[in-house]
């Protein structure tokens, strides 16, 4: 079974609380999400392997450390997943970026695919899938399945908040994919929104209704 990592660093929890407030506007919401993404990225990439490399400082030659052979790709689930992409790119500027477009049918609450564009060598990379909200888990499961169909076998899911229902669904469908969250919330309501959640992440990022 995949592991669920709740990153409860005080700075992340502080910023998340501000994001949850309904009075927080789009500009501050986007900035906070960007900051949290970079902070979470430290934990998502914590176990990347290192290799020794000889370098020369202004003083002398020495042995330093570099990430060894593990190329990264960031794949946001459109559209809200883009909000987590910038912080990760700041942390790992050389990471390639793909996009998977999904939207939730308002009647069935099931995801519908409308776009998929991935790096040509996606199967050789550690893929970090991003989506602020892990609600029903349908979009995440479909995105991960699409990546596996492309040959990806090293995938991690990074979300801001998750509902127990969505976490269970991803674990059951993809037991090899670890999940990284800033918070596990209480449940889903009758409209499949996370409680207490923070509303529709896409609307709050882009200022739409």
Buried (B, 14 or more C-beta within 10 A) or exposed (E): EBEBBEBEBEEBEEBBEBBBEEEBEEEBBBBBBBBBBBBBBEBBBEEEEEEEEEEEEEEEEEEEEEBEEBBBBBBBBBBBBBBBBBBBBEBBEEBBBBBBBBBBEEEEEEBEEEEBEBBEEBBBBBBBBBBBBBBBBBBBBBBBEBBBEEEBEBBBBBBBBBBBBBBEBBBEBBEEBBBBBBBBBEEBEEEBBBEEBBBBBBBBBBEEE
